[in-house]
Amino acid sequence: MGRRAATKATTEKELMDLAKVAFLCAMADGASIGESAAEAGVNRATVYRWRDSDAEFAVAWDDALEAGTELLEKVATRRAVHGVEEPVIYQGQLTPVYEHNPDGTLRMVESEEPNEQGVMVRVRKPVQARNPDGSPKFLTINRPSDTLMIFLLKARRPNTYRERGSIDHTSGGKPLAPAVAAGGVLVVPGLAMDAAAWSKAVQEGQPQ
């Protein structure tokens, strides 16, 4: 009886270890925590419980998360710089790519098709090009991502590419005092909206 229980316990541990490996592999591939848990066949609460109770798994979690983040950054950089192929849509339809003859003219083929009256007639149509796998070829355009480029630049050089509106105009959580210059007041963004306090500060800063 004890031997049977031990075998069962070992099997359950092995299944849990396999689930942990599946979770970590998914995270290293860039999946979110929820997606990685689903890949492992468990819920989010379970993986967080593993993390809290297993120091070795917690370290592996951090490593997998870092690997996944680096992978996503690599993909984002490639999409931002080199772009991705997007289909060219015209009037709601994919744009076919046609074969050409050596002289540059379209390669045509004759076939029989029914006309509006249902009568079979011979028509000449351009030959659509094919991909290496035999599927019809459609026109695409390489489009880099300006949005991804902005995010990458902000991440690499936040001081250069940060939003100007995010500059902190406070000091220790308090509004900056007005800067008074000779002959008038230099208004600084982010000042307190207290009219009385502002008026007093201006009066105190006026040259005597």
Contacts in CASP RR format, 6 or more apart in sequence:
PFRMAT RR
TARGET T0000
AUTHOR 0000-0000-0000
METHOD contacts of the structure
MODEL  1
MGRRAATKATTEKELMDLAKVAFLCAMADGASIGESAAEAGVNRATVYRW
RDSDAEFAVAWDDALEAGTELLEKVATRRAVHGVEEPVIYQGQLTPVYEH
NPDGTLRMVESEEPNEQGVMVRVRKPVQARNPDGSPKFLTINRPSDTLMI
FLLKARRPNTYRERGSIDHTSGGKPLAPAVAAGGVLVVPGLAMDAAAWSK
AVQEGQPQ
19 40 0 8 1.000
19 41 0 8 1.000
19 42 0 8 1.000
20 40 0 8 1.000
20 50 0 8 1.000
20 57 0 8 1.000
20 60 0 8 1.000
22 36 0 8 1.000
22 39 0 8 1.000
22 40 0 8 1.000
22 41 0 8 1.000
23 36 0 8 1.000
23 37 0 8 1.000
23 39 0 8 1.000
23 40 0 8 1.000
23 42 0 8 1.000
23 47 0 8 1.000
24 36 0 8 1.000
24 60 0 8 1.000
24 61 0 8 1.000
24 64 0 8 1.000
25 39 0 8 1.000
25 64 0 8 1.000
26 35 0 8 1.000
26 36 0 8 1.000
26 39 0 8 1.000
26 40 0 8 1.000
27 33 0 8 1.000
27 36 0 8 1.000
27 61 0 8 1.000
27 64 0 8 1.000
27 65 0 8 1.000
27 67 0 8 1.000
27 68 0 8 1.000
28 63 0 8 1.000
28 64 0 8 1.000
28 67 0 8 1.000
28 68 0 8 1.000
28 71 0 8 1.000
29 68 0 8 1.000
29 71 0 8 1.000
30 67 0 8 1.000
30 68 0 8 1.000
30 69 0 8 1.000
30 71 0 8 1.000
30 72 0 8 1.000
31 39 0 8 1.000
33 44 0 8 1.000
33 47 0 8 1.000
34 44 0 8 1.000
36 47 0 8 1.000
37 43 0 8 1.000
37 44 0 8 1.000
37 46 0 8 1.000
37 47 0 8 1.000
40 47 0 8 1.000
50 57 0 8 1.000
51 57 0 8 1.000
51 58 0 8 1.000
51 61 0 8 1.000
52 58 0 8 1.000
73 152 0 8 1.000
76 145 0 8 1.000
76 148 0 8 1.000
76 151 0 8 1.000
76 152 0 8 1.000
77 148 0 8 1.000
77 152 0 8 1.000
79 144 0 8 1.000
79 145 0 8 1.000
79 148 0 8 1.000
80 144 0 8 1.000
80 145 0 8 1.000
80 146 0 8 1.000
80 148 0 8 1.000
80 149 0 8 1.000
80 152 0 8 1.000
81 144 0 8 1.000
81 149 0 8 1.000
82 142 0 8 1.000
82 144 0 8 1.000
83 142 0 8 1.000
83 143 0 8 1.000
83 144 0 8 1.000
83 145 0 8 1.000
84 142 0 8 1.000
84 143 0 8 1.000
84 145 0 8 1.000
85 140 0 8 1.000
85 141 0 8 1.000
85 142 0 8 1.000
86 140 0 8 1.000
86 141 0 8 1.000
86 142 0 8 1.000
86 143 0 8 1.000
87 94 0 8 1.000
87 95 0 8 1.000
87 138 0 8 1.000
87 139 0 8 1.000
87 140 0 8 1.000
88 94 0 8 1.000
88 95 0 8 1.000
88 138 0 8 1.000
88 139 0 8 1.000
88 140 0 8 1.000
88 141 0 8 1.000
89 95 0 8 1.000
94 138 0 8 1.000
94 139 0 8 1.000
95 138 0 8 1.000
95 139 0 8 1.000
96 128 0 8 1.000
96 129 0 8 1.000
96 136 0 8 1.000
96 137 0 8 1.000
96 138 0 8 1.000
96 139 0 8 1.000
97 128 0 8 1.000
97 129 0 8 1.000
97 137 0 8 1.000
97 138 0 8 1.000
97 139 0 8 1.000
98 106 0 8 1.000
98 107 0 8 1.000
98 126 0 8 1.000
98 127 0 8 1.000
98 128 0 8 1.000
98 129 0 8 1.000
99 106 0 8 1.000
99 107 0 8 1.000
99 126 0 8 1.000
99 127 0 8 1.000
99 128 0 8 1.000
99 129 0 8 1.000
100 106 0 8 1.000
100 107 0 8 1.000
101 107 0 8 1.000
106 126 0 8 1.000
106 127 0 8 1.000
107 126 0 8 1.000
107 127 0 8 1.000
108 124 0 8 1.000
108 125 0 8 1.000
108 126 0 8 1.000
108 127 0 8 1.000
109 124 0 8 1.000
109 125 0 8 1.000
109 126 0 8 1.000
109 127 0 8 1.000
110 122 0 8 1.000
110 123 0 8 1.000
110 124 0 8 1.000
110 125 0 8 1.000
111 122 0 8 1.000
111 123 0 8 1.000
111 125 0 8 1.000
112 120 0 8 1.000
112 121 0 8 1.000
112 122 0 8 1.000
112 123 0 8 1.000
113 120 0 8 1.000
113 121 0 8 1.000
113 123 0 8 1.000
114 120 0 8 1.000
114 121 0 8 1.000
115 121 0 8 1.000
128 136 0 8 1.000
128 137 0 8 1.000
129 136 0 8 1.000
129 137 0 8 1.000
130 136 0 8 1.000
130 137 0 8 1.000
131 137 0 8 1.000
150 161 0 8 1.000
153 160 0 8 1.000
153 161 0 8 1.000
154 161 0 8 1.000
154 162 0 8 1.000
169 175 0 8 1.000
169 176 0 8 1.000
169 188 0 8 1.000
169 189 0 8 1.000
169 190 0 8 1.000
169 191 0 8 1.000
170 176 0 8 1.000
170 190 0 8 1.000
175 190 0 8 1.000
175 191 0 8 1.000
175 192 0 8 1.000
176 188 0 8 1.000
176 190 0 8 1.000
176 191 0 8 1.000
177 201 0 8 1.000
178 185 0 8 1.000
178 186 0 8 1.000
178 187 0 8 1.000
178 188 0 8 1.000
178 191 0 8 1.000
178 198 0 8 1.000
178 201 0 8 1.000
178 202 0 8 1.000
179 185 0 8 1.000
179 186 0 8 1.000
179 188 0 8 1.000
180 186 0 8 1.000
180 201 0 8 1.000
180 202 0 8 1.000
180 205 0 8 1.000
180 206 0 8 1.000
182 207 0 8 1.000
183 207 0 8 1.000
184 206 0 8 1.000
185 202 0 8 1.000
185 205 0 8 1.000
191 198 0 8 1.000
192 198 0 8 1.000
END
